[in-house]
Amino acid sequence: MFNPNPKIQRIPIAGRHVCYAIDDVLADPRALVDYAQAQRAQFVQTAHNAYPGPELRMPDAFSAQLDDFFTAHLRKAFAVRRTERMYSRLAITATAPQALSPRQTLCHIDRMDLERGQCAIATVLYLFRNPELGGTAFYLPKRPLQDTVALIADSIALDDDAFRARYGLPGGYMTRSNAWFEKTLMVPARYNRMLVYEGTVFHSGEIAHPELLRDDPETGRLTLNGFFLCRRSLSG
């Protein structure tokens, strides 16, 4: 299913951070869209993460193929020795801007509980043809770590009115720098393009045209997202 001879583009984010873009990553991307359509009733909006739309966990056999692709072509780029665990899911960005919770209006990282020697790697594969549905943007925090951690905690604990009153940040999808984060890179979406980056880099979907969002795998912002917990190489 995955391209055995991918052309991989290295894109600096900021400082030591990089993103890798692979176009034409699947031999038949339409098959995943058809699978999403067939499984549409199984998509659910989950409470354990901040994704603004319904999701469907992929079968382990498919996720293993994604892990094999990562191991063959990108493991060394991230100084990874092995994958400790991973999974993948289909997701549709569909929440209206006015319905977002405070933490959904911020850029985010995928996990904060890494042990020494571990790293988190994330992948996103665009399965929609309209680039105006949005790519992925990357951000760097402007404030000290403890302040940023407090902001994220409050975005989870406070309701919208209390959060806005405390921080003065706008609602809606985040698409630009603000007093807390500097936007350093935006990679445009392209059908059958996959991005690979460290999940500990702040990032967000670039939803500049939320009026185009649809809760439909055929016409909406359908992506395949992979999440890897890896062990660094001894020399990494």
C-alpha positions, 0 to 999 in steps of 0.5 A: 500500500505504501510507496516503496521508493518515496521522495522525501523532502526535509523542511526546517521548522525552527532551530533543530526541529524539522518536518519531512514531507512525502508526496504520493505516499500511497499507491491507492489513496482512494482505497482509504477514502472508500474505507472511511465511507464504508465505516462512516457510522463507526467514527466517534468524537472522543473525549480523551483528546482535543481533536475537533471532529470524529475519529476511527481507529485503524486496524492494527494490521494497517498501522503495522504497515505504517510503522514498517514505512516509518522504520524503512524510510524515516527512523534514522532521520529522527535518530530512532532505534525502535518503535515501542508502540504506535497506532493510527486513526482516520479523522475528519476535522468538522467542529464549527469554530464557535463550538471549539473548546478553549484547548481546541483553539490552541496549537498543541503537542501530542504528549508531555509524559516522555521518559528519558530516551523516548521521543514522540513522532507524529504523521498526518496524511491528507486524504482530501483534494481541496487544499483550502481545507488546510495543511499543518502549521508549526509554532514555537512558544514565546513564554517560559515553559512553566507559563506555557504548561499553565496555559495548556492546563487552564485551556482544559480546566476553564470554560470558554468565558473564563479562559478568554477573560484570563488570557485574552486569546481569540476563539476559533481555529488558530492560524496565526501567531499570538502573544503566546506562540510564534508561527514558524511554518505552514506546510500546505495540504496536498492529496496523498501527501504525508508529513512526519514530525516530532509530536513534541513540536507545537502544531495545529491544522491550518483551518483558514476556511472553516466554512468548508468543513464537512462531516463527510469523508468524501468532501471533508478534511479527512486525514490519516494520523499516526502516533509513535512512541519511540526509543532514541538511538544510543548515539541520538 
